[in-house]
Amino acid sequence: AGTVGLMLLPILGVPKFTEEIRAGAIDLGIAIQLTNILRDVGQDVALGRIYLPQEDLARFDVDEVDILALRRTPAYCELIRFEVDRARQFLQSARLTVPALPQFSQLVVLAIIQFMGALLDELLARDCDNLSGKVKVGTLQKATCILSAGVEWVRLRLGM
């Protein structure tokens, strides 16, 4: 999953990078992948697939049979909250490396982080229901993500 973040670096204008930037890119890639997995559980189940980490299913005693039957059990909700927290930790780690990126790519990364966070917020607002359909954010939420990223970028530039 971290490979996704590393693949973004040349696109973001970072052909050569420090270990700090590499670690942040890997964390961003993991956060993106985990958030997308959480967003798409219901669609994946419709195809007979479960991409949630097996070790976490076992840790929270979540049975794949329940997921395939679209049963949102208390254990499943615990698992989803855990994965949301994990994704947020990766997003926060990635955010810490934004100042080390070229100035022109910082806003893009901040927007990605904001958008991934909004998807995670929406999943929790739906009481962890990602089984009945894809978790989405609306146009207004997307615009808010871009505005929030812009404000964060300006503050970063101003050293605030």
DSSP file with accessible surface (Angstrom, degrees, kcal/mol):
  #  RESIDUE AA STRUCTURE BP1 BP2  ACC     N-H-->O    O-->H-N    N-H-->O    O-->H-N    TCO  KAPPA ALPHA  PHI   PSI    X-CA   Y-CA   Z-CA
    1    1 A A    >>        0   0   67      0, 0.0     3,-1.2     0, 0.0     4,-0.6   0.000 360.0 360.0 360.0 -35.1    0.0    0.0    0.0
    2    2 A G  H 3>  +     0   0   11      1,-0.3     4,-1.9     2,-0.2     3,-0.4   0.757 360.0  74.4 -64.4 -20.9    2.9    2.3    0.7
    3    3 A T  H 3> S+     0   0   89      1,-0.2     4,-2.7     2,-0.2    -1,-0.3   0.851  86.8  62.2 -60.6 -33.9    4.0    2.0   -2.9
    4    4 A V  H <> S+     0   0   55     -3,-1.2     4,-1.2     1,-0.2    -1,-0.2   0.928 104.7  47.0 -58.2 -45.5    1.1    4.2   -3.9
    5    5 A G  H  X S+     0   0    1     -4,-0.6     4,-0.8    -3,-0.4     3,-0.4   0.906 111.4  50.5 -63.7 -41.4    2.6    7.1   -1.9
    6    6 A L  H >< S+     0   0   45     -4,-1.9     3,-0.7     1,-0.2    -2,-0.2   0.882 106.9  55.1 -64.7 -35.8    6.0    6.5   -3.4
    7    7 A M  H 3X S+     0   0  125     -4,-2.7     4,-0.7     1,-0.2    -1,-0.2   0.770 102.0  59.2 -67.6 -25.4    4.6    6.5   -6.9
    8    8 A L  H 3X S+     0   0   38     -4,-1.2     4,-2.4    -3,-0.4    -1,-0.2   0.786  86.6  78.8 -71.5 -27.4    3.1    9.9   -6.1
    9    9 A L  H <<>S+     0   0    4     -4,-0.8     5,-2.8    -3,-0.7    -1,-0.2   0.904  94.0  43.7 -55.8 -49.6    6.4   11.5   -5.4
   10   10 A P  H >45S+     0   0   83      0, 0.0     3,-1.4     0, 0.0    -1,-0.2   0.903 113.6  53.1 -63.2 -33.9    7.6   12.0   -9.0
   11   11 A I  H 3<5S+     0   0  136     -4,-0.7    -2,-0.2     1,-0.3    -3,-0.1   0.874 107.8  51.6 -65.4 -33.6    4.1   13.3   -9.9
   12   12 A L  T 3<5S-     0   0   14     -4,-2.4    -1,-0.3     2,-0.1    -3,-0.1   0.361 126.8-101.8 -84.7   5.0    4.4   15.8   -7.1
   13   13 A G  T < 5S+     0   0   31     -3,-1.4     3,-0.2    -5,-0.2    -2,-0.1   0.800  86.6 123.4  82.5  28.2    7.8   16.9   -8.4
   14   14 A V      < +     0   0    7     -5,-2.8    -3,-0.1    -6,-0.2    -1,-0.1  -0.678  19.1 156.9-121.0  74.6    9.9   15.0   -5.9
   15   15 A P  S    S+     0   0  106      0, 0.0     2,-0.4     0, 0.0    -1,-0.1   0.865  74.9  33.4 -69.5 -33.1   12.2   12.9   -8.1
   16   16 A K  S    S+     0   0  190     -3,-0.2     2,-0.3    -7,-0.1     0, 0.0  -0.975  81.4 179.8-121.4 139.2   14.8   12.6   -5.3
   17   17 A F        -     0   0   89     -2,-0.4     2,-0.1    -3,-0.1    84,-0.0  -0.954  25.9-117.1-144.8 157.8   13.7   12.5   -1.7
   18   18 A T     >  -     0   0   77     -2,-0.3     4,-2.6    82,-0.1     5,-0.2  -0.330  40.4-103.6 -81.3 170.7   14.9   12.3    1.9
   19   19 A E  H  > S+     0   0  126      1,-0.2     4,-2.7     2,-0.2     5,-0.2   0.872 122.8  56.8 -63.9 -34.8   14.1    9.4    4.3
   20   20 A E  H  > S+     0   0  107      2,-0.2     4,-2.3     1,-0.2    -1,-0.2   0.938 109.5  43.4 -62.2 -47.0   11.6   11.8    5.9
   21   21 A I  H  > S+     0   0   13      2,-0.2     4,-2.6     1,-0.2    -2,-0.2   0.915 113.1  52.9 -66.1 -40.8    9.7   12.4    2.7
   22   22 A R  H  X S+     0   0   98     -4,-2.6     4,-2.4     2,-0.2    -2,-0.2   0.943 110.4  47.2 -58.8 -47.6    9.9    8.7    1.8
   23   23 A A  H  X S+     0   0   38     -4,-2.7     4,-2.5     1,-0.2    -1,-0.2   0.916 112.8  49.0 -63.0 -41.7    8.4    7.7    5.2
   24   24 A G  H  X S+     0   0    2     -4,-2.3     4,-2.5     2,-0.2    -1,-0.2   0.891 110.6  50.6 -64.9 -38.6    5.6   10.3    4.8
   25   25 A A  H  X S+     0   0    8     -4,-2.6     4,-2.7     2,-0.2    -2,-0.2   0.910 110.1  49.8 -65.5 -41.7    4.8    9.1    1.3
   26   26 A I  H  X S+     0   0   36     -4,-2.4     4,-2.6     2,-0.2   -21,-0.2   0.939 111.8  48.3 -62.0 -44.8    4.6    5.5    2.4
   27   27 A D  H  X S+     0   0   33     -4,-2.5     4,-2.6     1,-0.2    -2,-0.2   0.903 110.9  50.8 -63.7 -38.7    2.2    6.6    5.3
   28   28 A L  H  X S+     0   0    9     -4,-2.5     4,-2.7     2,-0.2    -1,-0.2   0.936 110.2  50.0 -63.6 -43.3    0.1    8.6    2.8
   29   29 A G  H  X S+     0   0    0     -4,-2.7     4,-2.6   -27,-0.3    -2,-0.2   0.912 111.5  47.9 -61.0 -42.0   -0.1    5.6    0.5
   30   30 A I  H  X S+     0   0   45     -4,-2.6     4,-3.0     2,-0.2     5,-0.3   0.926 111.9  50.2 -64.6 -43.3   -1.2    3.3    3.4
   31   31 A A  H  X S+     0   0    0     -4,-2.6     4,-2.6     2,-0.2     5,-0.2   0.913 111.7  48.0 -61.9 -42.9   -3.8    5.9    4.5
   32   32 A I  H  X S+     0   0   22     -4,-2.7     4,-2.6     2,-0.2    -2,-0.2   0.947 114.5  45.8 -62.3 -47.8   -5.2    6.2    1.0
   33   33 A Q  H  X S+     0   0   75     -4,-2.6     4,-2.4    -5,-0.2    -2,-0.2   0.933 114.7  46.4 -63.2 -46.5   -5.3    2.4    0.6
   34   34 A L  H  X S+     0   0   12     -4,-3.0     4,-2.6     2,-0.2     5,-0.2   0.925 113.1  49.6 -64.5 -41.4   -6.9    1.7    4.0
   35   35 A T  H  X S+     0   0    2     -4,-2.6     4,-2.7    -5,-0.3    -1,-0.2   0.920 111.2  49.3 -63.9 -41.8   -9.4    4.5    3.5
   36   36 A N  H  X S+     0   0   38     -4,-2.6     4,-1.8    -5,-0.2    -1,-0.2   0.889 109.9  51.3 -65.0 -38.8  -10.4    3.2    0.1
   37   37 A I  H  < S+     0   0   26     -4,-2.4     4,-0.4    -5,-0.2    -2,-0.2   0.951 112.9  45.6 -60.5 -47.9  -10.8   -0.3    1.6
   38   38 A L  H >< S+     0   0    1     -4,-2.6     3,-0.8     1,-0.2     4,-0.2   0.889 112.2  52.1 -63.4 -38.2  -13.1    1.1    4.3
   39   39 A R  H 3< S+     0   0   53     -4,-2.7    96,-1.9     1,-0.2     3,-0.3   0.865 115.6  40.0 -63.2 -36.4  -15.0    3.1    1.8
   40   40 A D  T 3X S+     0   0   24     -4,-1.8     4,-2.7    94,-0.2     5,-0.3   0.244  73.5 114.8-105.4  12.6  -15.7    0.2   -0.5
   41   41 A V  H <> S+     0   0    7     -3,-0.8     4,-2.7    -4,-0.4     5,-0.2   0.915  81.3  48.5 -52.9 -48.0  -16.4   -2.8    1.8
   42   42 A G  H  > S+     0   0   11     88,-2.1     4,-1.9    91,-0.3    -1,-0.2   0.916 113.3  46.4 -60.5 -43.6  -20.0   -3.1    0.6
   43   43 A Q  H  > S+     0   0   91     87,-0.2     4,-0.8     2,-0.2    -1,-0.2   0.896 113.2  49.8 -64.9 -41.0  -19.1   -3.0   -3.1
   44   44 A D  H ><>S+     0   0   24     -4,-2.7     5,-2.9     1,-0.2     3,-0.9   0.903 107.9  53.4 -65.4 -39.7  -16.3   -5.5   -2.5
   45   45 A V  H ><5S+     0   0   14     -4,-2.7     3,-2.4    -5,-0.3    -1,-0.2   0.897 101.2  59.9 -62.1 -38.8  -18.6   -7.9   -0.6
   46   46 A A  H 3<5S+     0   0   88     -4,-1.9    -1,-0.3     1,-0.3    -2,-0.2   0.790 107.7  46.7 -59.3 -24.7  -21.0   -7.8   -3.6
   47   47 A L  T <<5S-     0   0  110     -3,-0.9    -1,-0.3    -4,-0.8    -2,-0.2   0.285 124.1-107.0 -97.5   6.4  -18.1   -9.2   -5.6
   48   48 A G  T < 5S+     0   0   57     -3,-2.4     2,-0.4     1,-0.3    -3,-0.2   0.723  79.6 126.7  77.1  22.8  -17.4  -11.8   -2.9
   49   49 A R      < -     0   0  123     -5,-2.9     2,-0.4    -8,-0.1    -1,-0.3  -0.897  40.2-170.6-119.0 145.8  -14.2  -10.0   -1.7
   50   50 A I        +     0   0   31     -2,-0.4    -9,-0.0    -3,-0.1   -13,-0.0  -0.983   8.0 173.8-132.5 119.5  -13.0   -8.8    1.7
   51   51 A Y        +     0   0  118     -2,-0.4     3,-0.1   -14,-0.2   -14,-0.1   0.383  39.4 120.7-106.2   0.1   -9.9   -6.7    1.8
   52   52 A L  S    S-     0   0    3      1,-0.1     5,-0.1   -15,-0.1    -2,-0.1  -0.398  82.8 -85.4 -61.9 144.2  -10.0   -5.8    5.5
   53   53 A P    >>  -     0   0   26      0, 0.0     4,-2.1     0, 0.0     3,-0.5  -0.291  33.1-143.0 -58.4 126.4   -6.8   -7.0    7.2
   54   54 A Q  H 3> S+     0   0  106      1,-0.2     4,-2.3     2,-0.2     5,-0.2   0.867  99.3  55.9 -57.7 -40.9   -7.1  -10.6    8.2
   55   55 A E  H 3> S+     0   0  124      1,-0.2     4,-2.3     2,-0.2    -1,-0.2   0.852 108.9  48.1 -64.7 -30.2   -5.2  -10.1   11.5
   56   56 A D  H <> S+     0   0    5     -3,-0.5     4,-2.3     2,-0.2    -1,-0.2   0.864 106.7  55.3 -78.3 -35.2   -7.6   -7.4   12.5
   57   57 A L  H  <>S+     0   0    5     -4,-2.1     5,-3.1     1,-0.2     4,-0.3   0.943 113.6  43.0 -57.3 -45.4  -10.7   -9.5   11.7
   58   58 A A  H ><5S+     0   0   76     -4,-2.3     3,-1.3     3,-0.2    -2,-0.2   0.922 110.8  55.2 -66.2 -44.1   -9.2  -12.1   14.0
   59   59 A R  H 3<5S+     0   0  162     -4,-2.3    -1,-0.2     1,-0.3    -2,-0.2   0.870 116.4  36.7 -58.1 -39.2   -8.2   -9.6   16.7
   60   60 A F  T 3<5S-     0   0   34     -4,-2.3    -1,-0.3     2,-0.1    -2,-0.2   0.338 110.9-120.2 -97.5   6.1  -11.8   -8.2   16.8
   61   61 A D  T < 5 +     0   0  143     -3,-1.3     2,-0.6    -4,-0.3    -3,-0.2   0.900  54.2 161.8  56.2  45.7  -13.4  -11.7   16.4
   62   62 A V      < -     0   0   12     -5,-3.1     2,-0.4    -6,-0.2    -1,-0.2  -0.873  31.2-142.2 -98.9 124.6  -15.2  -10.6   13.2
   63   63 A D    >>  -     0   0   86     -2,-0.6     4,-1.5     1,-0.1     3,-0.8  -0.731   8.3-140.6 -89.8 130.7  -16.3  -13.5   11.1
   64   64 A E  H 3> S+     0   0   72     -2,-0.4     4,-3.0     1,-0.2     5,-0.2   0.823 102.9  64.6 -57.7 -30.6  -16.1  -13.1    7.3
   65   65 A V  H 3> S+     0   0   86      1,-0.2     4,-1.6     2,-0.2    -1,-0.2   0.905 101.3  49.5 -60.1 -41.2  -19.5  -14.9    7.1
   66   66 A D  H <4>S+     0   0   40     -3,-0.8     5,-3.1     2,-0.2    -1,-0.2   0.907 111.6  48.3 -64.3 -41.3  -21.1  -12.0    8.9
   67   67 A I  H ><5S+     0   0    1     -4,-1.5     3,-2.1     1,-0.2    -2,-0.2   0.947 110.9  49.8 -64.5 -46.0  -19.5   -9.5    6.6
   68   68 A L  H 3<5S+     0   0   81     -4,-3.0    -1,-0.2     1,-0.3    -2,-0.2   0.808 110.6  50.9 -63.5 -26.8  -20.5  -11.4    3.5
   69   69 A A  T 3<5S-     0   0   48     -4,-1.6    -1,-0.3    -5,-0.2    -2,-0.2   0.347 116.5-119.2 -89.4   5.3  -24.1  -11.5    4.9
   70   70 A L  T < 5 +     0   0   91     -3,-2.1     2,-0.7     1,-0.2    -3,-0.2   0.800  57.4 158.3  61.7  33.6  -23.8   -7.7    5.4
   71   71 A R      < -     0   0  119     -5,-3.1     2,-1.4    -6,-0.1    -1,-0.2  -0.802  32.2-155.8 -92.2 117.0  -24.3   -8.0    9.2
   72   72 A R        -     0   0   95     -2,-0.7    -1,-0.0    -3,-0.1    -5,-0.0  -0.675  24.8-178.8 -93.3  84.9  -22.9   -5.0   11.0
   73   73 A T     >  -     0   0   34     -2,-1.4     4,-2.4     1,-0.1     5,-0.2  -0.306  42.8-106.0 -80.0 164.5  -22.3   -6.5   14.4
   74   74 A P  H  > S+     0   0  106      0, 0.0     4,-2.2     0, 0.0     5,-0.2   0.902 124.0  52.1 -57.0 -38.7  -20.9   -4.7   17.4
   75   75 A A  H  > S+     0   0   26      2,-0.2     4,-2.3     1,-0.2     5,-0.1   0.895 107.6  51.8 -65.2 -38.9  -17.5   -6.4   16.8
   76   76 A Y  H  > S+     0   0    0      2,-0.2     4,-2.7     1,-0.2    -1,-0.2   0.930 108.9  50.1 -62.6 -43.8  -17.6   -5.3   13.2
   77   77 A C  H  X S+     0   0   11     -4,-2.4     4,-2.6     1,-0.2    -2,-0.2   0.893 109.3  51.8 -63.8 -38.0  -18.2   -1.7   14.3
   78   78 A E  H  X S+     0   0  107     -4,-2.2     4,-2.3     2,-0.2    -1,-0.2   0.920 110.2  49.4 -60.3 -45.5  -15.3   -1.9   16.8
   79   79 A L  H  X S+     0   0    0     -4,-2.3     4,-2.6     2,-0.2    -2,-0.2   0.935 110.9  49.0 -58.8 -47.0  -13.1   -3.2   13.9
   80   80 A I  H  X S+     0   0    0     -4,-2.7     4,-2.7     1,-0.2    -2,-0.2   0.924 110.4  50.1 -63.9 -42.2  -14.1   -0.3   11.7
   81   81 A R  H  X S+     0   0  102     -4,-2.6     4,-2.5     1,-0.2    -1,-0.2   0.914 110.9  50.9 -61.8 -40.2  -13.5    2.3   14.4
   82   82 A F  H  X S+     0   0   46     -4,-2.3     4,-2.4     2,-0.2    -2,-0.2   0.933 111.3  47.0 -60.5 -46.0  -10.1    0.8   14.9
   83   83 A E  H  X S+     0   0    0     -4,-2.6     4,-2.8     2,-0.2    -2,-0.2   0.874 110.3  52.9 -67.3 -35.6   -9.3    0.9   11.2
   84   84 A V  H  X S+     0   0    0     -4,-2.7     4,-2.5     2,-0.2    -1,-0.2   0.941 110.3  47.8 -62.9 -45.6  -10.5    4.5   11.0
   85   85 A D  H  X S+     0   0   87     -4,-2.5     4,-2.1     1,-0.2    -2,-0.2   0.909 111.7  50.6 -61.2 -41.5   -8.2    5.5   13.9
   86   86 A R  H  X S+     0   0   62     -4,-2.4     4,-2.0     2,-0.2    -2,-0.2   0.936 110.2  48.9 -61.9 -46.2   -5.3    3.7   12.1
   87   87 A A  H  X S+     0   0    0     -4,-2.8     4,-2.4     1,-0.2    -2,-0.2   0.912 109.7  52.7 -60.9 -41.0   -6.0    5.5    8.9
   88   88 A R  H  X S+     0   0   75     -4,-2.5     4,-2.7     1,-0.2    -1,-0.2   0.882 106.2  53.5 -62.9 -38.2   -6.1    8.8   10.7
   89   89 A Q  H  X S+     0   0  138     -4,-2.1     4,-2.4     2,-0.2    -1,-0.2   0.914 109.8  47.4 -63.1 -42.2   -2.7    8.1   12.3
   90   90 A F  H  X S+     0   0   50     -4,-2.0     4,-2.4     2,-0.2    -2,-0.2   0.898 111.7  50.8 -65.5 -39.0   -1.2    7.4    8.9
   91   91 A L  H  X S+     0   0    6     -4,-2.4     4,-2.5     2,-0.2    -2,-0.2   0.921 110.4  49.4 -63.4 -42.3   -2.7   10.7    7.6
   92   92 A Q  H  X S+     0   0   90     -4,-2.7     4,-1.6     2,-0.2    -2,-0.2   0.912 110.3  50.3 -64.0 -41.8   -1.3   12.6   10.5
   93   93 A S  H  X S+     0   0   41     -4,-2.4     4,-0.6     1,-0.2    -1,-0.2   0.924 111.7  48.1 -61.7 -42.8    2.1   11.1   10.0
   94   94 A A  H >< S+     0   0    1     -4,-2.4     3,-1.3     1,-0.2     4,-0.5   0.901 106.6  57.6 -64.1 -39.1    1.9   12.1    6.3
   95   95 A R  H >< S+     0   0   57     -4,-2.5     3,-1.3     1,-0.3    -1,-0.2   0.866  97.4  62.5 -60.1 -35.1    0.8   15.6    7.2
   96   96 A L  H 3< S+     0   0  113     -4,-1.6    -1,-0.3     1,-0.3    -2,-0.2   0.754 102.7  49.8 -64.7 -22.9    4.0   16.1    9.3
   97   97 A T  T X< S+     0   0   16     -3,-1.3     3,-1.4    -4,-0.6     4,-0.5   0.515  81.7  95.4 -94.9  -3.5    6.1   15.7    6.2
   98   98 A V  G X  S+     0   0    1     -3,-1.3     3,-2.0    -4,-0.5    -1,-0.2   0.894  77.8  59.2 -55.2 -42.8    4.2   18.2    4.1
   99   99 A P  G 3  S+     0   0   71      0, 0.0    -1,-0.3     0, 0.0    -2,-0.1   0.804 100.7  57.6 -60.2 -22.6    6.6   21.1    4.9
  100  100 A A  G <  S+     0   0   39     -3,-1.4    -2,-0.2    -4,-0.1   -82,-0.1   0.599  92.1  90.1 -82.1  -9.5    9.5   19.1    3.4
  101  101 A L  S <  S-     0   0   15     -3,-2.0     5,-0.1    -4,-0.5   -88,-0.1  -0.434  96.8 -82.3 -82.2 159.6    7.7   18.8    0.0
  102  102 A P    >>  -     0   0   38      0, 0.0     3,-1.6     0, 0.0     4,-1.1  -0.336  44.5-116.9 -57.1 142.8    8.1   21.3   -2.8
  103  103 A Q  H >> S+     0   0  100      1,-0.3     3,-0.7     2,-0.2     4,-0.7   0.869 111.5  56.6 -53.4 -42.1    5.8   24.2   -2.2
  104  104 A F  H 34 S+     0   0  148      1,-0.2     4,-0.3     2,-0.1    -1,-0.3   0.700 110.3  44.7 -68.9 -17.5    3.8   23.6   -5.3
  105  105 A S  H <> S+     0   0    1     -3,-1.6     4,-2.0     2,-0.1    -1,-0.2   0.601  91.4  82.3-100.9  -9.0    2.9   20.1   -4.3
  106  106 A Q  H <X S+     0   0    4     -4,-1.1     4,-2.7    -3,-0.7     5,-0.2   0.911  89.5  52.0 -61.5 -44.2    2.1   20.8   -0.6
  107  107 A L  H  X S+     0   0   67     -4,-0.7     4,-2.5     1,-0.2    -1,-0.2   0.898 107.7  52.8 -61.8 -39.1   -1.5   21.9   -1.4
  108  108 A V  H  > S+     0   0   72     -4,-0.3     4,-2.3     2,-0.2    -1,-0.2   0.945 111.5  45.2 -61.8 -46.6   -2.2   18.7   -3.4
  109  109 A V  H  X S+     0   0    4     -4,-2.0     4,-2.6     1,-0.2    -2,-0.2   0.924 112.2  51.6 -66.3 -41.1   -1.1   16.5   -0.5
  110  110 A L  H  X S+     0   0    3     -4,-2.7     4,-2.6     1,-0.2    -1,-0.2   0.900 109.4  50.9 -62.2 -37.8   -3.0   18.6    2.0
  111  111 A A  H  X S+     0   0   26     -4,-2.5     4,-2.7     2,-0.2    -1,-0.2   0.911 109.6  50.1 -65.9 -41.1   -6.2   18.2   -0.1
  112  112 A I  H  X S+     0   0   41     -4,-2.3     4,-2.8     2,-0.2     5,-0.2   0.938 111.6  48.4 -60.7 -45.9   -5.7   14.5   -0.3
  113  113 A I  H  X S+     0   0    3     -4,-2.6     4,-2.4     1,-0.2    -2,-0.2   0.924 112.7  48.1 -61.8 -43.3   -5.3   14.3    3.4
  114  114 A Q  H  X S+     0   0   46     -4,-2.6     4,-2.2     2,-0.2    -1,-0.2   0.920 112.8  48.2 -62.6 -43.8   -8.4   16.4    3.9
  115  115 A F  H  X S+     0   0   61     -4,-2.7     4,-2.1     2,-0.2    -2,-0.2   0.924 111.5  48.8 -66.4 -43.3  -10.5   14.3    1.5
  116  116 A M  H  X S+     0   0   14     -4,-2.8     4,-2.1     1,-0.2    -1,-0.2   0.923 111.5  51.4 -62.0 -40.9   -9.4   11.0    3.1
  117  117 A G  H  X S+     0   0   12     -4,-2.4     4,-2.7    -5,-0.2    -1,-0.2   0.886 107.1  53.2 -62.5 -38.1  -10.3   12.5    6.5
  118  118 A A  H  X S+     0   0   12     -4,-2.2     4,-2.5     2,-0.2    -1,-0.2   0.891 107.4  51.2 -65.5 -38.8  -13.7   13.5    5.2
  119  119 A L  H  X S+     0   0    6     -4,-2.1     4,-2.2     2,-0.2    -1,-0.2   0.920 111.2  48.0 -63.0 -41.6  -14.4   10.0    4.0
  120  120 A L  H  X S+     0   0    2     -4,-2.1     4,-2.1     2,-0.2    -2,-0.2   0.919 111.0  51.1 -65.5 -40.9  -13.4    8.6    7.4
  121  121 A D  H  X S+     0   0   85     -4,-2.7     4,-2.5     1,-0.2    -1,-0.2   0.912 109.9  50.3 -59.4 -44.3  -15.7   11.2    9.1
  122  122 A E  H  X S+     0   0   51     -4,-2.5     4,-1.7     2,-0.2    -1,-0.2   0.896 107.1  53.9 -63.3 -40.3  -18.6   10.2    6.9
  123  123 A L  H  <>S+     0   0    3     -4,-2.2     5,-1.9     1,-0.2     6,-0.5   0.932 111.8  44.4 -60.5 -44.7  -18.0    6.5    7.7
  124  124 A L  H ><5S+     0   0   63     -4,-2.1     3,-1.9     1,-0.2    -2,-0.2   0.893 109.3  56.2 -67.6 -37.2  -18.3    7.2   11.4
  125  125 A A  H 3<5S+     0   0   80     -4,-2.5    -1,-0.2     1,-0.3    -2,-0.2   0.806 103.3  55.8 -63.1 -27.8  -21.3    9.5   10.8
  126  126 A R  T ><5S-     0   0   63     -4,-1.7     3,-0.9    -3,-0.2    -1,-0.3   0.209 123.3-109.3 -86.8  15.0  -22.9    6.5    9.2
  127  127 A D  T < 5S-     0   0   94     -3,-1.9    -3,-0.2     1,-0.3    -2,-0.1   0.916  73.1 -55.6  55.3  45.9  -22.3    4.5   12.4
  128  128 A C  T 3 <S+     0   0    1     -5,-1.9     2,-1.4     1,-0.2    -1,-0.3   0.670  93.9 152.5  65.2  21.4  -19.7    2.4   10.7
  129  129 A D    <   +     0   0   32     -3,-0.9    -1,-0.2    -6,-0.5    -2,-0.0  -0.663  10.4 135.6 -88.4  92.4  -22.1    1.4    7.9
  130  130 A N        +     0   0    0     -2,-1.4   -88,-2.1    -3,-0.1   -87,-0.2   0.183  60.1  75.9-112.4  11.7  -20.0    0.7    4.9
  131  131 A L  S    S+     0   0    7    -90,-0.2     3,-0.1     1,-0.1    -2,-0.1   0.780  88.1  54.1 -91.2 -29.8  -21.8   -2.5    4.1
  132  132 A S  S    S-     0   0   87      1,-0.2     2,-0.3   -62,-0.0    -1,-0.1   0.571 124.7 -31.0 -85.7  -7.0  -25.0   -1.0    2.6
  133  133 A G  S    S-     0   0   26    -94,-0.1   -91,-0.3    -4,-0.0    -1,-0.2  -0.922  81.7 -55.4 168.7 168.2  -23.2    1.1    0.1
  134  134 A K        -     0   0   69     -2,-0.3     2,-0.4   -94,-0.1   -94,-0.2  -0.381  53.1-119.2 -65.0 135.7  -20.0    3.0   -0.8
  135  135 A V        +     0   0    1    -96,-1.9     2,-0.3    -5,-0.1    -1,-0.1  -0.668  44.7 173.8 -77.5 127.0  -19.1    5.7    1.6
  136  136 A K        -     0   0  143     -2,-0.4     2,-0.4   -14,-0.1    -3,-0.0  -0.920  28.2-141.5-133.3 158.2  -19.1    9.0   -0.2
  137  137 A V        -     0   0    9     -2,-0.3   -18,-0.1     1,-0.0   -19,-0.0  -0.944  28.5-121.5-117.6 145.2  -18.8   12.7    0.5
  138  138 A G     >  -     0   0   36     -2,-0.4     4,-2.4     1,-0.1     5,-0.2  -0.166  29.6 -96.5 -80.1 175.3  -20.9   15.3   -1.3
  139  139 A T  H  > S+     0   0  119      1,-0.2     4,-2.6     2,-0.2     5,-0.2   0.893 123.7  52.1 -59.6 -42.2  -19.8   18.2   -3.4
  140  140 A L  H  > S+     0   0  142      1,-0.2     4,-2.5     2,-0.2    -1,-0.2   0.919 110.1  49.0 -63.2 -42.3  -20.1   20.7   -0.5
  141  141 A Q  H  > S+     0   0   73      2,-0.2     4,-2.2     1,-0.2    -1,-0.2   0.896 110.7  51.0 -64.2 -39.5  -17.8   18.4    1.6
  142  142 A K  H  X S+     0   0   99     -4,-2.4     4,-2.1     2,-0.2    -2,-0.2   0.923 110.5  48.6 -63.0 -43.4  -15.3   18.1   -1.2
  143  143 A A  H  X S+     0   0   45     -4,-2.6     4,-2.7     1,-0.2    -2,-0.2   0.906 109.7  52.6 -63.3 -40.0  -15.3   21.9   -1.6
  144  144 A T  H  X S+     0   0   69     -4,-2.5     4,-3.0     1,-0.2    -1,-0.2   0.893 106.6  53.9 -62.5 -38.8  -14.8   22.3    2.1
  145  145 A C  H  X S+     0   0   10     -4,-2.2     4,-2.5     2,-0.2    -1,-0.2   0.927 110.2  46.2 -60.5 -44.4  -11.8   19.9    1.9
  146  146 A I  H  X S+     0   0  110     -4,-2.1     4,-2.4     2,-0.2    -2,-0.2   0.930 114.1  47.5 -67.1 -42.4  -10.2   22.0   -0.7
  147  147 A L  H  X S+     0   0  123     -4,-2.7     4,-2.6     2,-0.2    -2,-0.2   0.923 112.7  49.3 -63.9 -43.2  -10.8   25.2    1.2
  148  148 A S  H  X S+     0   0   45     -4,-3.0     4,-2.6     1,-0.2    -2,-0.2   0.902 110.9  50.0 -63.3 -40.5   -9.5   23.6    4.4
  149  149 A A  H  X S+     0   0    0     -4,-2.5     4,-2.7    -5,-0.2    -1,-0.2   0.905 110.2  51.4 -63.6 -39.8   -6.4   22.4    2.6
  150  150 A G  H  X S+     0   0   22     -4,-2.4     4,-2.6     2,-0.2    -2,-0.2   0.922 110.5  47.3 -63.2 -43.7   -5.9   25.9    1.2
  151  151 A V  H  X S+     0   0   76     -4,-2.6     4,-2.5     1,-0.2    -2,-0.2   0.930 113.2  48.8 -63.3 -44.6   -6.2   27.5    4.7
  152  152 A E  H  X S+     0   0   49     -4,-2.6     4,-2.4     1,-0.2    -2,-0.2   0.907 111.2  50.6 -62.0 -39.7   -3.7   24.9    6.1
  153  153 A W  H  X S+     0   0   62     -4,-2.7     4,-2.7     2,-0.2    -2,-0.2   0.923 109.9  49.3 -65.6 -43.1   -1.3   25.6    3.2
  154  154 A V  H  X S+     0   0   70     -4,-2.6     4,-2.1     1,-0.2    -2,-0.2   0.934 111.5  49.5 -62.1 -44.8   -1.4   29.4    3.7
  155  155 A R  H  <>S+     0   0  139     -4,-2.5     5,-3.1     1,-0.2     4,-0.5   0.906 110.4  51.0 -60.2 -41.0   -0.8   28.9    7.4
  156  156 A L  H ><5S+     0   0   50     -4,-2.4     3,-1.1     1,-0.2    -2,-0.2   0.927 110.3  48.6 -60.9 -45.7    2.1   26.6    6.6
  157  157 A R  H 3<5S+     0   0   97     -4,-2.7    -1,-0.2     1,-0.3    -2,-0.2   0.830 113.2  47.8 -63.5 -33.5    3.6   29.2    4.2
  158  158 A L  T 3<5S-     0   0  120     -4,-2.1    -1,-0.3    -5,-0.2    -2,-0.2   0.454 114.6-116.9 -87.2  -2.5    3.2   31.9    6.9
  159  159 A G  T < 5       0   0   68     -3,-1.1    -3,-0.2    -4,-0.5    -2,-0.1   0.780 360.0 360.0  74.3  26.6    4.8   29.7    9.5
  160  160 A M      <       0   0  152     -5,-3.1    -1,-0.2    -6,-0.2    -2,-0.1  -0.622 360.0 360.0 -91.6 360.0    1.6   29.6   11.7
